Amino acid sequence: MSRLPRLRSSSPAPEPGPTLTMSTSNVNLRKRNPRQPVRPTTAARNPPGRVASGSIRANGARGGEDLRFRELQTQLTSIEQARVADAARLASDMEAERNKVAELQANHLALSRELANAKSQELDHRRELVTFSDEIESLKKAHAREVMDLEMDVKKRDREIREVNEDLRICRSDLERERETVSSLKSTAQNAALQSQLDAYAQRVSELSLKLEEAQKEVEEMKVDAMESEMVRRKLHNMVQELKGNIRVFCRVRPILPSDVVTYSGMLSSSSSSSGGDSRGSSTPTLEDPERIKQELQLDMAFPDRQDHKEIVVHSKSESATGQERKEVYNFNFDRVFEPQSSQMEVFEEISHLAQSCIDGYNVCIFAYGQTGSGKSFTMEGGSTEASAGMIPRAVEQVFRVAEQMKTKGWEYTMEGQFLEIYNETINDLLGKAEFDKKKHEIKHDPKTGGTRVTDVNVIPLHSASQVRTLLALAQSRRSVAATMMNERSSRSHSVFTLRISGVNVGLTGCEGTGEKCEGSLNLVDLAGSERLNVSFANGADKERVRETQNINRSLSALGDVIAALGEKSEKGDKHIPYRNSKVSRPLPYSMVLNLSPLAAHLNESLTSLRFATKVNNTNIGTAKKQNRTS
């Protein structure tokens, strides 16, 4: 663009400002430099008073310049607006750039932190790498040492192998030399000596082989001897039992019970009041003094045999017809007498050998005899605790225990049991499912085998002693009991528990059994109470109880007759045995436990029982027969 002409003085001069560059019109407005010389205008170049020849042309040109100047002002205004818009846009762009810069700075700071963390991790990794490198180096060294040690071991083994090979080579060479020597000796006189040594060695080998065969035979013979020695043991055991007596009688005195103190303390009071009291002023014992009551109730009895415990002495006092005091002393001897403090275990120890006899094939019977309330049921059945267990559970436990031990001697056993009640001479099956009187049972006795069987009764296979305890509880709940004057709960029947045992000799491993069979039975009888009729029922009001007592006494009397007849038969050789007089007299041979009451009020009944037991103890029924057979 050409230089603009100078504006007239009437037009306002532009304000000094920065130089603007307009790209659209390429017009540059610059501030006038004061040092630049002012170019004279047309008027200056034409002094006043002088009219230029071309003034008209000048005015026309000046009007065109004004128009042009306005155009330039318009352009300048648009340029100014564009500049403001550009400035606003530039400010917004600057703000956006500042935000970007701030964001970039934040990113730069985050990246710097990440870089620092990366550097820290790199340092840790480098440290770990150094550590691992050290460990690898140490492992390499250890491996190298191990390889070196193994190489040394290999060298050592190689050296040992070479030495062994050398020794083997030497031994082979020695063997070859010996062979050559032996071959050379065969042609010399030493051949005979060597041959004799060889013969001696061969003879020694044959002798040792013979001894080995003899030892094996001895082992077999010892097994047979073990089985035969068991037979000898059985024979000797039962011989000892026969020497002791086929009928053995034990006497047991029960202690005074608290119930006795309560029951008989009233009798002491009434007797004291009827006699008018003691002249010396002694007071009547009361329940607050139970020990004194026990002394008053105690029967005067003594046990002088402190070593063998076979004697009992009873003292009694009575008045004669003339009113004089009469003292009597009764001495009785039995196989064993048990004092009141004796335990169930002590009583069982005396009859435990009989349990072994039934295992050996003998028929054994143990019965408890005595008046009502003397402790028969407790002796036979016992209490609920292990220490108070009676003869029945203890005997059964021992039978099972001995049968288990006999397995090591070539014997195997099977067992079965039955529980009967004899009530008013009628047999009831206590293990039966039906009612008592619906079945009629009969006793069958085989004189050849000596076995006794009852028809149509339940025989239960037994596998453990605990099973017998369950059967005892069932039978006890079904047994006939009734109250008498002697005992509030009295057994009014005889109970008979029978354990049948069958054994067979099957032999041991490597030793065939003999096939011998044996059959034994263990009868444990709890007899009903034995007392006189006027003692049991003084008023005789209950006719059924009176009939029970009569039957009980009749069966016990028949039992005594059978025992007496057996004793006469063993002496004279021919005597009728009245077995049919009572069903309770079938199971034989006997061992009797006599139970006595310690009360002075029962003196007469105790003396009656002691006399009966003495009669039984003096009876000899001969030798018991073993029930066995060989298959």
MIDREN-325197 format. One line per field, with one value per residue (C-alpha): residue in three letters; x, y, z; residue number from 0. Coordinates in steps of 0.05 Angstrom, whole numbers. Example, Ala and Ser with C-alpha at 12.3 -4.5 7.8 and 13.67 -1.06 7.14 Angstrom:
BEGIN
resn	(ALA, SER)
x	(246, 273)
y	(-90, -21)
z	(156, 143)
resi	(0, 1)
This chain:
BEGIN
resn	(MET, SER, ARG, LEU, PRO, ARG, LEU, ARG, SER, SER, SER, PRO, ALA, PRO, GLU, PRO, GLY, PRO, THR, LEU, THR, MET, SER, THR, SER, ASN, VAL, ASN, LEU, ARG, LYS, ARG, ASN, PRO, ARG, GLN, PRO, VAL, ARG, PRO, THR, THR, ALA, ALA, ARG, ASN, PRO, PRO, GLY, ARG, VAL, ALA, SER, GLY, SER, ILE, ARG, ALA, ASN, GLY, ALA, ARG, GLY, GLY, GLU, ASP, LEU, ARG, PHE, ARG, GLU, LEU, GLN, THR, GLN, LEU, THR, SER, ILE, GLU, GLN, ALA, ARG, VAL, ALA, ASP, ALA, ALA, ARG, LEU, ALA, SER, ASP, MET, GLU, ALA, GLU, ARG, ASN, LYS, VAL, ALA, GLU, LEU, GLN, ALA, ASN, HIS, LEU, ALA, LEU, SER, ARG, GLU, LEU, ALA, ASN, ALA, LYS, SER, GLN, GLU, LEU, ASP, HIS, ARG, ARG, GLU, LEU, VAL, THR, PHE, SER, ASP, GLU, ILE, GLU, SER, LEU, LYS, LYS, ALA, HIS, ALA, ARG, GLU, VAL, MET, ASP, LEU, GLU, MET, ASP, VAL, LYS, LYS, ARG, ASP, ARG, GLU, ILE, ARG, GLU, VAL, ASN, GLU, ASP, LEU, ARG, ILE, CYS, ARG, SER, ASP, LEU, GLU, ARG, GLU, ARG, GLU, THR, VAL, SER, SER, LEU, LYS, SER, THR, ALA, GLN, ASN, ALA, ALA, LEU, GLN, SER, GLN, LEU, ASP, ALA, TYR, ALA, GLN, ARG, VAL, SER, GLU, LEU, SER, LEU, LYS, LEU, GLU, GLU, ALA, GLN, LYS, GLU, VAL, GLU, GLU, MET, LYS, VAL, ASP, ALA, MET, GLU, SER, GLU, MET, VAL, ARG, ARG, LYS, LEU, HIS, ASN, MET, VAL, GLN, GLU, LEU, LYS, GLY, ASN, ILE, ARG, VAL, PHE, CYS, ARG, VAL, ARG, PRO, ILE, LEU, PRO, SER, ASP, VAL, VAL, THR, TYR, SER, GLY, MET, LEU, SER, SER, SER, SER, SER, SER, SER, GLY, GLY, ASP, SER, ARG, GLY, SER, SER, THR, PRO, THR, LEU, GLU, ASP, PRO, GLU, ARG, ILE, LYS, GLN, GLU, LEU, GLN, LEU, ASP, MET, ALA, PHE, PRO, ASP, ARG, GLN, ASP, HIS, LYS, GLU, ILE, VAL, VAL, HIS, SER, LYS, SER, GLU, SER, ALA, THR, GLY, GLN, GLU, ARG, LYS, GLU, VAL, TYR, ASN, PHE, ASN, PHE, ASP, ARG, VAL, PHE, GLU, PRO, GLN, SER, SER, GLN, MET, GLU, VAL, PHE, GLU, GLU, ILE, SER, HIS, LEU, ALA, GLN, SER, CYS, ILE, ASP, GLY, TYR, ASN, VAL, CYS, ILE, PHE, ALA, TYR, GLY, GLN, THR, GLY, SER, GLY, LYS, SER, PHE, THR, MET, GLU, GLY, GLY, SER, THR, GLU, ALA, SER, ALA, GLY, MET, ILE, PRO, ARG, ALA, VAL, GLU, GLN, VAL, PHE, ARG, VAL, ALA, GLU, GLN, MET, LYS, THR, LYS, GLY, TRP, GLU, TYR, THR, MET, GLU, GLY, GLN, PHE, LEU, GLU, ILE, TYR, ASN, GLU, THR, ILE, ASN, ASP, LEU, LEU, GLY, LYS, ALA, GLU, PHE, ASP, LYS, LYS, LYS, HIS, GLU, ILE, LYS, HIS, ASP, PRO, LYS, THR, GLY, GLY, THR, ARG, VAL, THR, ASP, VAL, ASN, VAL, ILE, PRO, LEU, HIS, SER, ALA, SER, GLN, VAL, ARG, THR, LEU, LEU, ALA, LEU, ALA, GLN, SER, ARG, ARG, SER, VAL, ALA, ALA, THR, MET, MET, ASN, GLU, ARG, SER, SER, ARG, SER, HIS, SER, VAL, PHE, THR, LEU, ARG, ILE, SER, GLY, VAL, ASN, VAL, GLY, LEU, THR, GLY, CYS, GLU, GLY, THR, GLY, GLU, LYS, CYS, GLU, GLY, SER, LEU, ASN, LEU, VAL, ASP, LEU, ALA, GLY, SER, GLU, ARG, LEU, ASN, VAL, SER, PHE, ALA, ASN, GLY, ALA, ASP, LYS, GLU, ARG, VAL, ARG, GLU, THR, GLN, ASN, ILE, ASN, ARG, SER, LEU, SER, ALA, LEU, GLY, ASP, VAL, ILE, ALA, ALA, LEU, GLY, GLU, LYS, SER, GLU, LYS, GLY, ASP, LYS, HIS, ILE, PRO, TYR, ARG, ASN, SER, LYS, VAL, SER, ARG, PRO, LEU, PRO, TYR, SER, MET, VAL, LEU, ASN, LEU, SER, PRO, LEU, ALA, ALA, HIS, LEU, ASN, GLU, SER, LEU, THR, SER, LEU, ARG, PHE, ALA, THR, LYS, VAL, ASN, ASN, THR, ASN, ILE, GLY, THR, ALA, LYS, LYS, GLN, ASN, ARG, THR, SER)
x	(0, 25, 36, -28, -33, -31, -99, -128, -120, -194, -195, -176, -107, -102, -79, -10, -12, 21, 33, -22, -13, -75, -67, -131, -112, -38, -43, 11, -6, 56, 65, 99, 170, 183, 252, 224, 218, 148, 134, 101, 29, 2, -18, 51, 81, 35, 39, -25, -44, -24, -74, -47, -66, -94, -134, -198, -165, -139, -207, -234, -176, -186, -258, -236, -186, -240, -281, -222, -205, -274, -266, -201, -234, -287, -234, -197, -260, -270, -197, -204, -264, -227, -169, -215, -245, -176, -154, -215, -202, -128, -146, -191, -136, -86, -132, -139, -65, -55, -103, -65, 0, -29, -53, 14, 48, 3, 17, 90, 88, 52, 100, 157, 129, 119, 190, 215, 176, 201, 272, 261, 233, 290, 339, 302, 304, 377, 390, 349, 386, 451, 426, 402, 467, 504, 459, 468, 542, 542, 499, 546, 604, 566, 548, 620, 642, 590, 612, 683, 665, 626, 684, 729, 680, 678, 754, 754, 703, 744, 805, 768, 741, 811, 834, 777, 791, 863, 843, 797, 852, 898, 843, 832, 905, 907, 846, 881, 942, 900, 865, 931, 953, 889, 897, 969, 950, 899, 957, 993, 983, 946, 887, 863, 864, 825, 776, 766, 753, 703, 669, 667, 635, 583, 568, 561, 511, 470, 470, 446, 392, 370, 369, 327, 276, 276, 265, 206, 177, 187, 149, 91, 95, 95, 31, 1, 28, -3, -71, -60, -36, -102, -137, -93, -106, -180, -174, -131, -176, -238, -201, -186, -259, -278, -229, -261, -328, -381, -429, -396, -432, -415, -447, -457, -483, -511, -500, -555, -590, -620, -688, -678, -667, -732, -772, -749, -738, -813, -807, -751, -793, -854, -813, -780, -846, -878, -821, -828, -759, -691, -683, -615, -648, -622, -661, -695, -655, -687, -678, -630, -582, -578, -513, -543, -605, -559, -526, -593, -617, -552, -552, -496, -452, -376, -326, -268, -231, -193, -146, -190, -257, -295, -330, -389, -413, -483, -499, -570, -603, -670, -709, -725, -792, -768, -749, -674, -631, -605, -547, -534, -476, -482, -420, -424, -369, -373, -326, -324, -359, -367, -375, -423, -368, -350, -359, -392, -323, -299, -359, -350, -277, -298, -345, -307, -272, -339, -349, -285, -314, -375, -329, -294, -359, -389, -458, -453, -508, -501, -562, -575, -613, -639, -699, -736, -696, -628, -599, -607, -630, -575, -523, -546, -568, -534, -544, -537, -464, -404, -380, -449, -458, -483, -461, -501, -471, -402, -404, -429, -374, -322, -349, -345, -275, -250, -282, -244, -179, -192, -190, -114, -115, -157, -227, -288, -352, -424, -471, -545, -587, -656, -690, -745, -789, -818, -879, -926, -892, -909, -854, -859, -814, -790, -764, -828, -872, -939, -973, -947, -1002, -1015, -957, -943, -870, -840, -771, -734, -673, -625, -589, -537, -512, -535, -567, -633, -679, -744, -793, -823, -780, -745, -670, -634, -566, -516, -459, -437, -444, -482, -537, -545, -555, -613, -644, -637, -673, -730, -736, -734, -792, -835, -817, -871, -860, -905, -899, -891, -880, -806, -793, -833, -815, -804, -790, -845, -815, -751, -714, -667, -619, -585, -525, -511, -441, -420, -347, -308, -233, -218, -142, -91, -57, -14, -42, -107, -156, -180, -253, -271, -336, -360, -426, -433, -485, -484, -548, -554, -614, -645, -691, -752, -751, -749, -788, -842, -914, -929, -871, -889, -964, -980, -1054, -1063, -1109, -1082, -1097, -1059, -996, -1005, -1008, -946, -908, -931, -907, -840, -828, -850, -800, -743, -758, -758, -691, -663, -691, -657, -591, -596, -616, -556, -510, -539, -533, -459, -449, -495, -493, -568, -617, -679, -672, -739, -729, -803, -821, -801, -781, -727, -685, -665, -600, -541, -486, -495, -456, -498, -492, -528, -552, -564, -599, -558, -620, -633, -707, -691, -651, -696, -700, -625, -612, -659, -622, -554, -576, -601, -536, -496, -536, -521, -447, -441, -469, -423, -456, -396, -355, -384, -386, -359, -404, -361, -358, -310, -334)
y	(0, 71, 121, 155, 231, 276, 289, 356, 394, 393, 318, 291, 265, 191, 173, 147, 73, 9, -9, -53, -99, -115, -176, -165, -96, -97, -26, -8, 48, 71, 128, 186, 192, 262, 261, 249, 315, 338, 342, 407, 405, 434, 496, 505, 494, 546, 608, 646, 697, 651, 610, 549, 536, 468, 484, 458, 393, 393, 399, 342, 300, 320, 296, 229, 225, 237, 182, 139, 161, 140, 73, 67, 85, 32, -18, 6, -5, -75, -88, -64, -109, -166, -150, -151, -217, -244, -220, -255, -317, -312, -305, -366, -403, -380, -404, -471, -474, -456, -513, -559, -536, -548, -617, -631, -608, -655, -711, -694, -696, -763, -790, -764, -801, -864, -856, -849, -912, -948, -928, -951, -1018, -1024, -1013, -1066, -1113, -1099, -1113, -1178, -1195, -1185, -1227, -1282, -1278, -1288, -1347, -1377, -1368, -1401, -1458, -1466, -1470, -1520, -1560, -1558, -1583, -1639, -1657, -1657, -1701, -1748, -1752, -1767, -1821, -1850, -1851, -1883, -1935, -1947, -1957, -2005, -2043, -2048, -2074, -2123, -2146, -2154, -2194, -2235, -2248, -2269, -2313, -2345, -2357, -2386, -2429, -2454, -2470, -2506, -2544, -2564, -2583, -2624, -2658, -2673, -2698, -2746, -2786, -2785, -2819, -2757, -2774, -2825, -2775, -2724, -2776, -2796, -2723, -2718, -2780, -2752, -2688, -2728, -2769, -2705, -2678, -2742, -2740, -2668, -2685, -2742, -2696, -2646, -2699, -2721, -2650, -2642, -2706, -2681, -2617, -2658, -2704, -2643, -2618, -2686, -2686, -2618, -2645, -2708, -2667, -2630, -2696, -2714, -2646, -2658, -2726, -2699, -2639, -2680, -2731, -2674, -2654, -2726, -2728, -2665, -2699, -2704, -2669, -2608, -2563, -2491, -2450, -2375, -2328, -2263, -2197, -2161, -2114, -2045, -2075, -2125, -2067, -2034, -2100, -2130, -2067, -2067, -2139, -2118, -2061, -2105, -2160, -2109, -2078, -2146, -2166, -2102, -2077, -2096, -2091, -2060, -2001, -2015, -1977, -2007, -1997, -1949, -1936, -1880, -1933, -1984, -2016, -2035, -2063, -2105, -2133, -2150, -2183, -2220, -2296, -2319, -2356, -2364, -2385, -2417, -2445, -2383, -2422, -2468, -2434, -2500, -2496, -2457, -2458, -2435, -2419, -2417, -2400, -2425, -2438, -2508, -2529, -2513, -2442, -2454, -2424, -2476, -2464, -2506, -2507, -2535, -2550, -2559, -2573, -2561, -2556, -2481, -2431, -2359, -2306, -2246, -2201, -2250, -2224, -2256, -2266, -2307, -2352, -2362, -2381, -2444, -2467, -2440, -2507, -2539, -2494, -2524, -2594, -2581, -2556, -2624, -2661, -2671, -2655, -2605, -2578, -2521, -2503, -2452, -2478, -2442, -2410, -2351, -2286, -2320, -2292, -2349, -2308, -2256, -2312, -2343, -2283, -2225, -2150, -2100, -2083, -2124, -2135, -2161, -2208, -2276, -2347, -2355, -2296, -2310, -2384, -2369, -2317, -2367, -2421, -2374, -2352, -2424, -2445, -2389, -2412, -2484, -2463, -2460, -2534, -2558, -2555, -2518, -2509, -2491, -2470, -2464, -2448, -2457, -2427, -2466, -2455, -2511, -2482, -2528, -2587, -2558, -2540, -2471, -2446, -2377, -2364, -2386, -2339, -2370, -2371, -2420, -2471, -2481, -2529, -2592, -2607, -2673, -2692, -2746, -2778, -2821, -2870, -2887, -2817, -2788, -2731, -2699, -2666, -2628, -2635, -2577, -2520, -2463, -2475, -2411, -2414, -2372, -2333, -2287, -2278, -2212, -2251, -2293, -2230, -2211, -2279, -2275, -2208, -2237, -2299, -2259, -2216, -2279, -2319, -2332, -2291, -2276, -2244, -2288, -2272, -2288, -2243, -2187, -2211, -2286, -2334, -2386, -2431, -2467, -2437, -2480, -2448, -2501, -2486, -2543, -2547, -2588, -2593, -2628, -2637, -2608, -2606, -2552, -2526, -2582, -2631, -2667, -2671, -2735, -2721, -2734, -2702, -2684, -2659, -2627, -2586, -2534, -2532, -2472, -2479, -2427, -2466, -2436, -2415, -2473, -2460, -2491, -2476, -2444, -2396, -2374, -2365, -2365, -2351, -2396, -2345, -2352, -2423, -2414, -2393, -2451, -2499, -2468, -2478, -2550, -2565, -2529, -2569, -2633, -2622, -2605, -2667, -2709, -2677, -2701, -2771, -2775, -2754, -2804, -2860, -2842, -2849, -2917, -2939, -2922, -2965, -3024, -3024, -3032, -2981, -2949, -2874, -2839, -2788, -2785, -2759, -2688, -2655, -2614, -2676, -2693, -2654, -2689, -2690, -2634, -2576, -2540, -2469, -2465, -2395, -2376, -2317, -2282, -2264, -2296, -2298, -2350, -2396, -2457, -2451, -2441, -2504, -2543, -2519, -2534, -2605, -2617, -2590, -2635, -2695, -2676, -2664, -2734, -2767, -2801, -2813, -2845, -2823, -2775, -2800, -2760, -2755, -2762, -2801, -2809, -2796)
z	(0, -16, 39, 62, 51, 112, 142, 151, 215, 228, 234, 302, 309, 327, 397, 403, 412, 393, 322, 293, 236, 195, 155, 115, 87, 100, 128, 179, 227, 263, 313, 284, 301, 327, 297, 228, 190, 176, 105, 85, 63, 0, 36, 64, -2, -30, 13, 26, -22, -76, -110, -142, -210, -192, -128, -155, -171, -101, -68, -109, -88, -15, -16, -42, 13, 66, 38, 38, 109, 132, 100, 135, 202, 189, 174, 236, 279, 251, 262, 334, 345, 314, 360, 422, 399, 386, 455, 488, 448, 465, 539, 537, 499, 551, 607, 572, 563, 637, 655, 610, 640, 711, 689, 657, 721, 762, 714, 717, 793, 792, 741, 784, 844, 803, 776, 848, 869, 807, 825, 897, 873, 824, 882, 923, 864, 854, 928, 923, 860, 896, 954, 908, 870, 936, 954, 885, 892, 961, 933, 875, 924, 967, 905, 883, 952, 949, 879, 903, 963, 918, 871, 929, 953, 883, 881, 950, 927, 864, 907, 953, 893, 865, 933, 937, 867, 885, 947, 904, 855, 912, 941, 874, 866, 936, 919, 856, 896, 948, 894, 866, 936, 947, 881, 898, 967, 938, 911, 978, 1045, 1073, 1029, 1079, 1137, 1097, 1076, 1149, 1168, 1112, 1137, 1207, 1182, 1143, 1204, 1246, 1195, 1197, 1274, 1274, 1224, 1269, 1330, 1292, 1275, 1348, 1371, 1324, 1351, 1422, 1405, 1379, 1440, 1486, 1454, 1465, 1537, 1548, 1529, 1570, 1630, 1627, 1634, 1693, 1724, 1718, 1751, 1808, 1818, 1825, 1868, 1916, 1915, 1930, 1988, 2015, 2010, 1956, 2003, 2033, 2082, 2095, 2150, 2142, 2196, 2170, 2208, 2246, 2198, 2212, 2197, 2254, 2302, 2281, 2281, 2347, 2389, 2406, 2431, 2477, 2505, 2516, 2550, 2595, 2615, 2628, 2674, 2713, 2696, 2723, 2798, 2788, 2751, 2680, 2627, 2567, 2502, 2451, 2377, 2395, 2420, 2362, 2385, 2452, 2416, 2373, 2435, 2465, 2400, 2387, 2395, 2440, 2391, 2385, 2333, 2371, 2310, 2288, 2242, 2199, 2214, 2218, 2285, 2313, 2385, 2407, 2479, 2505, 2571, 2595, 2658, 2683, 2710, 2780, 2759, 2759, 2703, 2655, 2608, 2547, 2497, 2426, 2385, 2309, 2258, 2183, 2124, 2134, 2180, 2156, 2209, 2201, 2172, 2117, 2046, 1986, 1955, 2015, 2010, 1936, 1943, 1979, 1924, 1864, 1855, 1843, 1783, 1754, 1766, 1724, 1667, 1674, 1662, 1732, 1757, 1814, 1859, 1908, 1950, 2005, 2065, 2126, 2158, 2129, 2135, 2145, 2079, 2030, 1971, 1984, 1986, 1921, 1880, 1916, 1908, 1852, 1863, 1841, 1912, 1934, 1874, 1896, 1883, 1819, 1779, 1807, 1790, 1720, 1709, 1731, 1686, 1626, 1646, 1654, 1588, 1554, 1585, 1564, 1491, 1497, 1516, 1458, 1488, 1463, 1504, 1492, 1549, 1561, 1621, 1651, 1713, 1749, 1810, 1853, 1886, 1925, 1891, 1823, 1774, 1741, 1685, 1707, 1636, 1601, 1562, 1580, 1648, 1700, 1707, 1633, 1624, 1663, 1674, 1694, 1720, 1681, 1713, 1673, 1720, 1668, 1656, 1722, 1685, 1705, 1655, 1662, 1604, 1565, 1594, 1559, 1553, 1535, 1498, 1538, 1508, 1565, 1640, 1631, 1596, 1659, 1701, 1656, 1664, 1740, 1741, 1699, 1742, 1807, 1784, 1771, 1833, 1885, 1948, 2008, 2076, 2138, 2211, 2201, 2142, 2110, 2040, 2041, 1984, 1986, 1932, 1915, 1856, 1814, 1764, 1719, 1675, 1626, 1597, 1536, 1516, 1461, 1452, 1384, 1394, 1380, 1318, 1291, 1341, 1327, 1384, 1417, 1401, 1474, 1497, 1566, 1593, 1661, 1698, 1752, 1794, 1840, 1887, 1932, 1979, 2010, 2083, 2133, 2197, 2239, 2222, 2289, 2278, 2208, 2220, 2294, 2285, 2224, 2191, 2120, 2097, 2031, 2067, 2116, 2057, 2027, 2092, 2098, 2027, 2040, 2104, 2070, 2011, 2059, 2100, 2036, 2019, 2085, 2074, 2005, 2034, 2090, 2041, 1997, 2057, 2075, 2002, 2000, 2063, 2051, 1975, 1962, 1987, 1956, 1945, 1954, 1899, 1883, 1951, 1928, 1864, 1899, 1915, 1844, 1828, 1861, 1888, 1938, 1969, 2020, 2046, 2113, 2128, 2201, 2232, 2286, 2328, 2395, 2379, 2324, 2370, 2362, 2286, 2282, 2324, 2279, 2217, 2248, 2266, 2195, 2166, 2212, 2187, 2115, 2131, 2161, 2098, 2048, 1980, 1946, 1886, 1835, 1763, 1705, 1644, 1583, 1519, 1460, 1390)
resi	(0, 1, 2, 3, 4, 5, 6, 7, 8, 9, 10, 11, 12, 13, 14, 15, 16, 17, 18, 19, 20, 21, 22, 23, 24, 25, 26, 27, 28, 29, 30, 31, 32, 33, 34, 35, 36, 37, 38, 39, 40, 41, 42, 43, 44, 45, 46, 47, 48, 49, 50, 51, 52, 53, 54, 55, 56, 57, 58, 59, 60, 61, 62, 63, 64, 65, 66, 67, 68, 69, 70, 71, 72, 73, 74, 75, 76, 77, 78, 79, 80, 81, 82, 83, 84, 85, 86, 87, 88, 89, 90, 91, 92, 93, 94, 95, 96, 97, 98, 99, 100, 101, 102, 103, 104, 105, 106, 107, 108, 109, 110, 111, 112, 113, 114, 115, 116, 117, 118, 119, 120, 121, 122, 123, 124, 125, 126, 127, 128, 129, 130, 131, 132, 133, 134, 135, 136, 137, 138, 139, 140, 141, 142, 143, 144, 145, 146, 147, 148, 149, 150, 151, 152, 153, 154, 155, 156, 157, 158, 159, 160, 161, 162, 163, 164, 165, 166, 167, 168, 169, 170, 171, 172, 173, 174, 175, 176, 177, 178, 179, 180, 181, 182, 183, 184, 185, 186, 187, 188, 189, 190, 191, 192, 193, 194, 195, 196, 197, 198, 199, 200, 201, 202, 203, 204, 205, 206, 207, 208, 209, 210, 211, 212, 213, 214, 215, 216, 217, 218, 219, 220, 221, 222, 223, 224, 225, 226, 227, 228, 229, 230, 231, 232, 233, 234, 235, 236, 237, 238, 239, 240, 241, 242, 243, 244, 245, 246, 247, 248, 249, 250, 251, 252, 253, 254, 255, 256, 257, 258, 259, 260, 261, 262, 263, 264, 265, 266, 267, 268, 269, 270, 271, 272, 273, 274, 275, 276, 277, 278, 279, 280, 281, 282, 283, 284, 285, 286, 287, 288, 289, 290, 291, 292, 293, 294, 295, 296, 297, 298, 299, 300, 301, 302, 303, 304, 305, 306, 307, 308, 309, 310, 311, 312, 313, 314, 315, 316, 317, 318, 319, 320, 321, 322, 323, 324, 325, 326, 327, 328, 329, 330, 331, 332, 333, 334, 335, 336, 337, 338, 339, 340, 341, 342, 343, 344, 345, 346, 347, 348, 349, 350, 351, 352, 353, 354, 355, 356, 357, 358, 359, 360, 361, 362, 363, 364, 365, 366, 367, 368, 369, 370, 371, 372, 373, 374, 375, 376, 377, 378, 379, 380, 381, 382, 383, 384, 385, 386, 387, 388, 389, 390, 391, 392, 393, 394, 395, 396, 397, 398, 399, 400, 401, 402, 403, 404, 405, 406, 407, 408, 409, 410, 411, 412, 413, 414, 415, 416, 417, 418, 419, 420, 421, 422, 423, 424, 425, 426, 427, 428, 429, 430, 431, 432, 433, 434, 435, 436, 437, 438, 439, 440, 441, 442, 443, 444, 445, 446, 447, 448, 449, 450, 451, 452, 453, 454, 455, 456, 457, 458, 459, 460, 461, 462, 463, 464, 465, 466, 467, 468, 469, 470, 471, 472, 473, 474, 475, 476, 477, 478, 479, 480, 481, 482, 483, 484, 485, 486, 487, 488, 489, 490, 491, 492, 493, 494, 495, 496, 497, 498, 499, 500, 501, 502, 503, 504, 505, 506, 507, 508, 509, 510, 511, 512, 513, 514, 515, 516, 517, 518, 519, 520, 521, 522, 523, 524, 525, 526, 527, 528, 529, 530, 531, 532, 533, 534, 535, 536, 537, 538, 539, 540, 541, 542, 543, 544, 545, 546, 547, 548, 549, 550, 551, 552, 553, 554, 555, 556, 557, 558, 559, 560, 561, 562, 563, 564, 565, 566, 567, 568, 569, 570, 571, 572, 573, 574, 575, 576, 577, 578, 579, 580, 581, 582, 583, 584, 585, 586, 587, 588, 589, 590, 591, 592, 593, 594, 595, 596, 597, 598, 599, 600, 601, 602, 603, 604, 605, 606, 607, 608, 609, 610, 611, 612, 613, 614, 615, 616, 617, 618, 619, 620, 621, 622, 623, 624, 625, 626, 627, 628, 629, 630)
